[in-house]
């Protein structure tokens, strides 16, 4: 049986015992000191050689080449060798994570409690990487056991904290048997009973972590009362940690129990003299209201207990934001910051139960006041919360909210603008009607963000550009009128990053079918042309595809001919080989989007002339996709001549490609057609 005081690791028959167990003491004995009862099974004392040949293992650049050697060094090596092995293991985790966790990490967990503090500190760096990813439950339990053992004997706060962090991270993924769970809570109680503040803080964190994996009954019987007791601790840091733990505990419990047992304590913590406790309580409220909203929205917690608390904080916030936030006291600014952070969660939680219109209006004016104050962190939270607040008001104040979005798009703080760019699409989706004023405000915000001086902001708004324009105006009438102004932003910014250019081209191709041909020709076509000239080959392909799609969008034969002639002159008859190569990409894409007659008359003849191109890469690209033109041209002298030339080509790659040329081949997939030598 795998327990906290008797553990079988890697089938090594290694037993981890409390050093006082022989005197009748067990892990429940509250004395949390190190364990190591069977040193002969763990290996010799550090620094001593063994008969296993570890002294012959060179620990240095290229010295450790396998997981088995790392495991041997961790188990039998000197301290210097073990430190080097831990550093090597950190690198191996990036390449063979599962194998390393299955074998070496288990050895590390078994040995870590007996190591020196410097070695334990190095080992913690390995485990921090491990617990950030998914690990087998049994391995997670071994890591938890190791953490319990190390924190028992840790003499320095930094070591205590780092191993405590690992323990808190791994506990939600561990399932304990009933006997093991009793020992876990005995250890938690031991930490909670210590005089050291850091120990009681860890106990509070462990309770919150345990509530994420335990059944509701165990959380109610074993976790809740312990957390409530720590929330009354004399030290504010311990109370704060316990308050944060109550967020996870409350989410795991029945809403009725939250109302009767936890809410009175929440009310008391909101009145705590320490502003940090007050702020932590607000965050806790936001978390567990989110957790219970879906299934228990009709509970008294939402329509009776929360509204007066929310109203009280709205009054405080409206009064506090009237002051210059650079001069306000730290406690007030902290409360404003955290209230702005959870405003959307709390406001949406009570949105079905606004007592009256005055209450709703007061909440709205509070949000506007927070969004327009001179505290940048507060405004960041407001920009982030804009979609949730918009949903809370259920279509009301849409002109004011759209105006607020336009205001925040010009904010001096780039994180405010980035948050707004991420929030704009869901905000627009929450508004049922878009009159001219609302649309104008949002278009102005979009245009401002597209022209933003910060690249990350521009990139974020570009990601949803086509969806934004469709959400604002599904019929594209207003979009048609505003698009030239919006597209000017691409010219003004002159994006040079290829990933950003790729997103621009992708979004333009998505909205192109909904735009009239005059806007496509006047605004979109030049962007494709310019980007294709400036960007990398990957983006250039997308530009070529966009250009031939514009040709296909034209229903007028004369306009279509002019566009095709321009495309041929710019790319097929150009002096640089990469232009001609790009032209072929456009031609071969055209078989999927253009009328065969257009391809036959306007594009294919020029493509076939490239069989005589002086650059082998161009001829190879033509040879690889020549079969795509056969169903359209139905043989003919030009096609036969091009095929004959390529079959006799002096370049071995072109010759080899044409050796298997089948003129009767059907259209192949885009992926095959996009292959480039």
C-alpha positions in Angstrom: 0.0 0.0 0.0 1.3 3.4 -1.0 1.1 5.7 2.0 2.7 8.8 3.4 4.9 6.8 5.7 5.4 3.6 3.7 6.1 3.9 0.0 7.2 1.4 -2.7 9.1 3.4 -5.3 10.2 1.8 -8.6 9.9 -1.6 -7.0 13.1 -0.9 -5.1 11.5 -2.0 -1.8 12.5 1.4 -0.4 10.7 2.2 2.8 10.5 5.9 3.9 10.0 6.0 7.6 10.0 8.6 10.2 13.3 8.5 12.0 11.4 8.3 15.3 9.1 5.5 14.1 11.2 2.9 16.0 10.3 4.7 19.2 6.6 4.4 18.5 6.2 7.7 16.7 4.4 7.9 13.3 3.7 10.6 10.8 0.7 11.5 12.8 2.9 12.5 15.7 3.0 16.2 14.7 6.9 16.3 14.8 7.7 17.0 11.2 11.3 16.1 10.9 13.1 14.4 8.1 12.7 10.7 7.4 15.3 8.2 6.4 15.2 4.9 8.2 16.8 2.6 5.6 20.0 4.3 4.4 21.4 1.0 3.1 18.5 0.9 0.6 18.8 4.6 -0.3 22.5 4.4 -1.0 25.5 5.4 1.0 26.0 8.8 2.6 26.6 11.6 0.2 30.1 11.9 -1.3 31.0 8.2 -0.8 31.6 5.8 -3.7 29.8 2.5 -4.2 30.5 -0.7 -5.8 28.1 0.1 -8.6 30.8 2.0 -10.5 29.3 5.5 -10.0 32.8 6.9 -9.5 33.5 5.9 -13.1 30.6 8.0 -14.5 31.9 11.3 -15.7 29.5 14.1 -15.0 30.2 16.9 -17.4 29.5 18.1 -20.9 28.3 15.0 -22.7 29.0 12.8 -19.7 25.4 11.8 -18.9 23.9 10.3 -22.0 20.9 8.3 -20.8 18.2 8.4 -18.2 19.6 5.2 -16.6 22.9 7.0 -15.9 21.1 10.0 -14.5 19.2 7.7 -12.2 22.4 5.9 -11.1 24.1 9.2 -10.3 21.1 10.5 -8.3 21.0 7.4 -6.3 24.7 6.7 -5.7 26.7 9.8 -6.7 28.4 12.4 -4.7 26.7 15.7 -4.1 28.5 17.5 -6.9 27.5 14.6 -9.3 23.9 14.7 -8.1 23.7 18.5 -8.7 25.0 17.9 -12.3 22.6 15.1 -12.8 19.6 17.3 -11.7 20.7 20.0 -14.2 21.0 17.4 -16.9 17.5 16.0 -16.0 16.0 19.5 -16.4 17.1 19.4 -20.0 16.0 15.8 -20.6 12.5 16.7 -19.5 12.1 18.8 -22.6 12.9 15.8 -24.8 11.7 12.7 -23.1 9.3 13.8 -20.4 7.3 10.7 -19.9 10.3 8.4 -19.7 12.1 10.8 -17.3 9.0 11.0 -15.1 8.5 7.2 -15.1 12.1 6.4 -14.1 14.4 9.2 -12.9 11.9 11.5 -11.2 10.7 8.6 -9.0 14.3 8.1 -7.9 14.6 11.8 -7.2 11.4 11.8 -5.1 12.7 8.8 -3.1 16.1 10.4 -2.4 15.4 14.1 -2.0 14.5 14.2 1.7 18.0 12.9 2.6 19.9 15.5 0.6 21.5 18.7 1.7 19.7 22.0 1.2 21.7 23.1 -1.8 21.0 19.8 -3.5 17.3 20.0 -2.5 17.1 23.5 -4.0 18.5 22.1 -7.3 16.1 19.2 -7.2 13.2 21.5 -6.7 14.0 23.2 -10.1 13.4 19.8 -11.7 10.1 19.1 -9.9 8.8 22.6 -10.7 9.0 21.7 -14.4 7.5 18.3 -13.8 4.4 19.5 -11.9 3.6 22.0 -14.6 2.6 19.1 -16.8 0.5 16.0 -16.5 2.1 13.2 -14.6 0.8 9.7 -13.6 -1.2 9.8 -10.4 1.2 7.4 -8.6 4.2 9.5 -9.5 2.3 12.6 -8.3 1.8 10.9 -5.0 5.5 10.1 -4.7 6.3 13.8 -5.4 3.8 14.8 -2.7 5.4 12.5 -0.2 8.8 13.9 -1.0 7.5 17.4 -0.5 6.0 16.6 2.8 9.3 15.1 3.9 11.4 18.0 2.8 9.2 20.8 4.3 9.3 18.9 7.6 13.0 19.4 7.9 13.5 22.6 5.9 15.6 25.1 7.8 15.4 28.1 5.3 12.3 29.9 4.2 13.2 29.8 0.5 13.5 26.0 0.6 10.3 25.8 2.6 8.4 27.9 0.1 9.7 26.3 -3.1 8.9 22.8 -2.0 5.6 24.0 -0.6 4.8 25.5 -4.0 5.5 22.1 -5.6 3.3 20.4 -3.0 0.4 22.8 -3.6 0.7 22.3 -7.3 0.7 18.5 -7.3 -2.0 17.8 -4.6 -5.0 18.5 -6.8 -3.9 15.6 -9.0 -3.5 13.1 -6.2 -6.2 10.7 -4.9 -5.6 9.5 -1.4 -6.9 6.4 0.3 -8.7 7.0 3.6 -5.7 6.0 5.8 -3.4 8.1 3.7 -5.8 11.1 3.9 -5.7 10.9 7.7 -2.0 11.3 7.7 -2.2 14.1 5.2 -4.5 16.1 7.5 -2.3 15.2 10.5 0.6 16.9 8.6 -1.6 19.9 7.7 -2.7 20.3 11.3 0.9 20.1 12.4 1.8 23.0 10.1 -1.3 24.9 11.2 -0.3 24.6 14.8 3.2 25.9 14.4 4.3 29.3 15.5 6.0 30.1 12.3 3.8 32.2 10.0 5.2 30.6 6.9 4.1 27.2 8.2 0.5 28.3 8.9 0.4 30.0 5.4 1.4 26.7 3.9 -1.4 24.9 5.8 -4.0 27.3 4.4 -2.7 26.8 0.9 -2.7 23.0 1.3 -6.4 23.1 2.3 -7.3 25.0 -0.8 -5.3 22.6 -2.9 -6.8 19.5 -1.3 -10.3 20.8 -1.9 -9.7 20.5 -5.7 -9.3 16.8 -5.6 -11.4 15.6 -2.6 -15.0 14.6 -2.8 -17.5 17.1 -1.5 -18.2 15.2 1.7 -14.5 15.2 2.6 -14.2 18.9 1.9 -17.2 19.6 4.1 -16.0 17.3 7.0 -12.2 17.7 6.8 -11.3 20.9 5.0 -13.9 23.5 5.7 -13.6 23.9 9.5 -9.8 24.0 9.3 -9.9 26.7 6.7 -12.4 28.8 8.7 -10.2 28.5 11.8 -7.1 29.7 9.8 -9.2 32.6 8.4 -9.4 33.9 12.0 -5.6 33.7 12.5 -4.0 36.6 14.3 -1.5 37.2 11.4 -3.0 39.0 8.3 -0.9 36.9 5.9 -2.3 33.7 7.2 -5.8 35.1 7.1 -5.3 36.2 3.5 -4.0 32.8 2.4 -7.0 31.1 4.2 -9.4 33.5 2.5 -8.0 32.6 -0.9 -8.3 28.9 0.0 -12.0 29.5 0.8 -12.5 30.3 -2.9 -11.7 26.7 -4.0 -13.4 25.3 -0.9 -16.6 27.2 -1.5 -16.7 26.1 -5.2 -16.6 22.5 -4.1 -19.4 22.8 -1.6 -23.2 22.9 -1.9 -24.5 26.5 -2.3 -26.7 26.1 0.8 -23.6 25.3 2.9 -21.9 28.3 1.5 -24.8 30.5 2.5 -25.0 29.2 6.0 -21.4 28.6 6.9 -19.0 30.5 4.6 -20.9 33.6 3.8 -21.0 34.9 7.5 -17.2 34.6 7.5 -17.0 36.4 4.1 -18.9 39.3 5.6 -16.5 39.4 8.5 -13.5 39.3 6.3 -14.9 42.2 4.2 -14.8 44.3 7.4 -11.3 43.2 8.2 -9.1 46.2 9.1 -6.4 45.0 6.7 -7.1 46.1 3.1 -5.3 43.0 1.7 -7.7 40.7 3.4 -10.6 42.8 2.1 -9.2 42.6 -1.4 -8.5 38.8 -1.2 -12.1 38.3 0.0 -13.4 40.2 -3.1 -11.4 37.8 -5.3 -12.7 34.8 -3.5 -16.3 36.0 -4.0 -15.8 36.4 -7.7 -14.4 32.9 -7.9 -17.2 31.0 -6.1 -20.0 33.1 -7.5 -18.8 32.0 -10.9 -18.6 28.4 -9.8 -22.2 28.3 -8.4 -23.9 30.5 -11.0 -24.7 27.9 -13.6 -26.5 25.5 -11.3 -27.7 27.6 -8.3 -28.5 31.1 -9.8 -31.8 31.1 -8.0 -30.2 30.7 -4.6 -30.4 33.4 -1.9 -26.7 33.8 -2.3 -27.4 35.7 -5.5 -30.6 37.6 -5.0 -30.3 38.3 -1.2 -26.8 38.2 0.1 -24.7 39.6 -2.8 -26.7 42.8 -3.9 -26.2 44.8 -0.7 -22.4 44.0 -0.7 -22.1 44.9 -4.3 -24.0 48.2 -3.8 -21.8 49.1 -0.9 -18.7 48.6 -2.9 -20.1 50.6 -5.9 -20.7 53.5 -3.6 -17.1 53.3 -2.2 -15.7 53.0 -5.8 -17.6 56.0 -7.2 -16.4 58.1 -4.3 -12.8 56.9 -4.5 -12.3 57.4 -8.2 -13.2 61.0 -7.9 -9.8 61.5 -6.4 -6.5 61.6 -8.3 -5.3 58.0 -8.2 -1.7 59.1 -8.0 -2.4 60.7 -4.6 -4.9 58.2 -3.1 -3.8 56.0 -0.3 -2.5 52.5 -1.1 -5.3 50.7 0.6 -8.0 52.5 -1.3 -6.2 52.0 -4.6 -5.8 48.3 -3.9 -9.5 47.9 -3.2 -10.4 49.8 -6.3 -8.1 47.7 -8.4 -9.5 44.4 -7.1 -13.1 45.6 -7.3 -12.5 46.5 -10.9 -11.1 43.1 -11.5 -14.1 41.2 -10.2 -16.7 43.8 -11.2 -17.8 41.8 -14.2 -18.2 38.6 -12.3 -20.2 40.1 -9.4 -22.4 42.3 -11.7 -23.3 39.5 -13.9 -24.0 37.2 -10.9 -26.8 39.6 -9.7 -27.9 40.8 -13.1 -31.2 38.9 -13.0 -31.9 40.3 -9.5 -31.2 44.0 -9.8 -33.6 45.4 -7.2 -34.7 48.3 -9.3 -33.6 50.6 -12.2 -31.8 52.9 -9.9 -29.6 50.0 -8.7 -28.8 49.0 -12.3 -28.1 52.6 -13.2 -25.8 53.0 -10.2 -23.8 49.9 -11.2 -23.5 51.3 -14.7 -22.2 54.7 -13.6 -19.8 53.0 -11.2 -18.3 51.0 -14.1 -18.0 54.1 -16.2 -16.3 55.9 -13.4 -13.8 53.1 -12.9 -13.2 52.9 -16.7 -12.4 56.6 -17.0 -10.3 57.2 -13.8 -6.6 57.9 -14.0 -5.6 54.5 -12.6 -4.1 52.4 -15.4 -4.5 49.0 -13.7 -8.1 49.8 -12.9 -8.8 50.7 -16.6 -7.2 47.4 -17.7 -9.6 45.4 -15.6 -12.5 47.5 -17.0 -11.5 46.8 -20.6 -11.2 43.1 -19.8 -14.6 43.1 -18.1 -16.4 45.0 -20.9 -18.1 41.9 -22.4 -19.4 40.7 -19.1 -20.7 44.1 -18.0 -22.4 44.5 -21.4 -24.2 41.2 -20.9 -25.1 42.1 -17.4 -27.1 45.2 -18.6 -28.9 43.1 -21.2 -28.9 45.5 -24.1 -29.3 48.7 -22.0 -26.8 51.6 -22.3 -25.5 50.3 -25.6 -24.6 53.8 -26.9 -22.8 54.6 -23.7 -20.9 51.3 -23.7 -19.9 51.6 -27.3 -18.7 55.1 -26.6 -16.7 53.7 -23.6 -15.1 51.2 -26.0 -14.1 54.1 -28.3 -12.7 56.0 -25.4 -10.6 53.1 -24.2 -9.2 52.5 -27.7 -7.3 55.8 -27.3 -6.0 55.0 -23.8 -2.4 55.9 -23.1 -1.8 52.5 -21.5 -1.1 49.8 -24.1 -2.4 47.0 -21.9 -5.7 48.7 -21.7 -5.8 48.9 -25.5 -4.8 45.2 -25.8 -7.5 44.1 -23.4 -10.0 46.1 -25.3 -8.9 44.6 -28.6 -9.4 41.1 -27.1 -12.8 42.1 -25.7 -14.3 44.0 -28.6 -15.8 41.0 -30.5 -17.6 39.4 -27.5 -18.8 42.9 -26.5 -20.4 43.5 -29.9 -22.0 40.1 -29.8 -23.7 41.0 -26.5 -25.5 44.0 -28.0 -28.8 43.0 -29.7 -29.1 46.0 -31.9 -26.6 48.2 -33.6 -27.9 51.6 -34.5 -25.7 54.1 -36.4 -24.2 55.7 -33.3 -23.2 52.3 -31.8 -21.7 51.1 -35.1 -19.9 54.4 -35.6 -18.3 54.2 -32.1 -17.2 50.6 -32.7 -15.8 51.4 -36.1 -13.9 54.3 -34.7 -12.5 52.0 -32.0 -11.5 49.3 -34.6 -9.8 51.9 -36.8 -7.9 53.4 -33.8 -6.7 49.9 -32.7 -5.7 49.0 -36.3 -3.5 52.1 -36.3 -2.2 51.6 -32.8 1.5 52.3 -32.2 2.0 49.0 -30.4 2.4 45.9 -32.7 0.8 43.5 -30.2 -2.4 45.6 -30.1 -2.6 45.7 -33.9 -2.0 42.0 -34.1 -4.8 41.3 -31.5 -7.5 43.3 -33.3 -6.4 41.8 -36.7 -7.1 38.3 -35.4 -10.9 39.0 -35.3 -11.2 41.7 -37.9 -13.5 39.8 -40.3 -15.7 38.6 -37.4 -15.9 42.1 -36.0 -17.1 43.6 -39.3 -19.6 40.8 -39.8 -20.9 41.1 -36.2 -21.4 44.9 -36.6 -23.1 44.7 -40.0 -24.1 41.3 -41.3 -25.3 42.8 -44.5 -21.9 44.7 -44.9 -23.6 47.9 -45.9 -21.8 50.0 -43.4 -18.7 47.9 -43.7 -18.5 48.8 -47.4 -18.6 52.5 -46.6 -16.1 52.3 -43.7 -13.7 49.7 -45.2 -11.6 52.1 -47.2 -10.8 54.0 -44.0 -10.1 50.8 -42.1 -7.9 49.5 -44.9 -5.9 52.7 -44.9 -4.5 51.5 -41.5 -2.6 48.7 -43.2 -0.9 51.2 -45.5 -0.2 53.6 -42.6 1.3 50.9 -40.4 3.2 49.3 -43.3 3.5 46.0 -41.3 6.9 44.3 -41.8 6.4 41.2 -39.6 5.4 38.3 -41.8 3.1 36.7 -39.2 1.2 39.9 -39.0 1.1 40.2 -42.7 -0.2 36.7 -42.9 -3.1 37.5 -40.6 -3.9 40.7 -42.6 -4.1 38.7 -45.8 -6.2 36.0 -44.2 -8.7 38.4 -42.8 -9.0 40.3 -46.1 -9.6 37.1 -48.0 -12.3 36.1 -45.6 -14.3 39.4 -46.0 -13.5 39.8 -49.7 -16.6 37.8 -51.0 -18.8 40.3 -49.2 -17.3 43.4 -50.7 -18.1 45.1 -54.0 -15.6 44.8 -56.8 -14.8 48.5 -56.8 -13.6 48.3 -53.2 -11.7 45.1 -53.9 -9.9 46.7 -56.8 -9.3 50.1 -55.2 -8.4 49.0 -51.6 -7.7 45.3 -51.3 -5.8 44.5 -54.5 -3.1 47.1 -53.7 -2.6 45.6 -50.3 -2.1 42.1 -51.8 0.3 43.5 -54.3 2.4 45.4 -51.9 2.5 42.6 -49.3 3.5 40.0 -51.9 6.4 42.2 -52.9 7.6 42.8 -49.3 6.9 39.6 -47.5 8.2 36.0 -47.4 7.3 33.3 -49.8 4.7 31.7 -47.5 2.8 35.0 -47.3 3.3 35.7 -51.0 1.4 32.5 -51.9 -1.6 33.7 -49.9 -1.4 37.1 -51.7 -1.3 35.4 -55.1 -4.4 33.4 -54.2 -6.1 36.5 -53.1 -5.3 38.3 -56.3 -6.8 35.6 -58.5 -9.8 35.4 -56.2 -10.4 39.1 -56.9 -10.3 38.4 -60.7 -12.9 35.7 -60.1 -15.1 38.1 -58.1 -15.5 40.4 -61.1 -18.6 39.7 -63.2 -17.7 42.2 -65.9 -15.6 40.7 -68.7 -13.7 43.9 -69.4 -12.8 44.4 -65.7 -11.8 40.8 -65.4 -9.5 41.1 -68.5 -7.9 44.2 -67.1 -7.2 42.6 -63.7 -5.8 39.5 -65.4 -3.6 41.5 -67.7 -2.3 43.5 -64.7 -1.6 40.3 -62.8 0.3 38.9 -65.8 2.3 42.0 -66.4 3.3 42.4 -62.7 4.2 38.8 -62.0 4.7 36.7 -65.1 6.5 39.2 -67.2 8.6 40.5 -64.3 12.4 40.4 -64.3 12.9 38.5 -61.0 12.4 34.7 -60.9 10.5 34.8 -57.5 7.8 36.9 -59.2 7.3 34.3 -61.9 7.3 31.5 -59.4 4.6 33.4 -57.4 2.6 33.9 -60.6 2.5 30.1 -61.1 1.2 29.7 -57.5 -1.7 32.0 -58.4 -2.4 30.2 -61.7 -2.6 26.8 -60.1 -4.8 28.1 -57.4 -7.1 29.6 -60.0 -8.3 26.2 -61.1 -10.3 26.1 -57.8 -11.9 29.5 -58.0 -12.0 30.8 -61.6 -14.1 30.0 -64.6 -12.1 27.6 -66.9 -12.7 30.0 -69.8 -10.9 32.8 -67.9 -8.0 30.5 -67.1 -7.8 29.2 -70.7 -7.9 32.6 -72.3 -6.2 34.9 -69.8 -3.8 33.0 -67.5 -2.8 29.5 -68.8 -1.1 30.7 -72.1 1.3 32.9 -70.1 2.0 30.1 -67.6 3.0 27.7 -70.4 5.6 30.2 -71.7 7.5 29.7 -68.5 8.5 26.2 -69.8 11.4 28.2 -71.4 12.2 30.1 -68.2 16.0 30.4 -67.6 15.6 29.5 -63.9 15.2 25.8 -63.1 13.0 26.4 -60.0 10.4 28.1 -62.2 10.4 25.3 -64.7 10.2 22.7 -61.9 7.2 24.4 -60.4 5.4 24.3 -63.7 6.3 20.7 -64.3 5.0 19.6 -60.9 1.5 21.1 -61.5 1.2 21.0 -65.3 -1.5 18.3 -65.0 -3.8 20.8 -63.3 -4.1 22.7 -66.6 -4.8 19.7 -68.7 -8.5 19.3 -67.9 -9.0 23.0 -68.8 -6.9 23.2 -71.9 -7.8 19.7 -73.2 -4.4 19.3 -74.8 -3.6 21.7 -77.6 -0.4 22.9 -79.2 0.7 25.2 -76.4 0.3 22.6 -73.7 1.9 19.9 -75.9 4.9 22.1 -76.7 5.4 23.0 -73.0 5.3 19.4 -72.0 7.7 18.4 -74.7 10.2 21.1 -73.6 10.0 20.1 -70.0 10.5 16.4 -70.8 13.8 17.3 -72.5 14.8 19.8 -69.8 18.5 19.8 -68.9 17.8 20.1 -65.2 17.6 16.6 -63.6 14.8 17.5 -61.2 12.6 18.8 -64.0 13.5 15.8 -66.2 12.7 13.4 -63.4 9.4 15.1 -62.6 8.2 15.0 -66.3 9.2 11.3 -66.6 6.2 10.4 -64.6 3.9 13.1 -66.1 0.4 11.8 -66.8 -1.6 14.2 -69.0 -4.8 12.4 -68.0 -4.3 13.0 -64.3 -7.2 14.5 -62.4 -7.0 17.5 -60.1 -5.0 16.8 -56.9 -5.3 18.2 -53.5 -4.2 21.7 -52.7 -1.5 20.3 -50.5 0.1 18.4 -53.4 -0.2 21.4 -55.7 1.6 23.7 -53.2 4.8 21.6 -53.2 7.7 23.8 -54.2 11.2 22.5 -54.9 
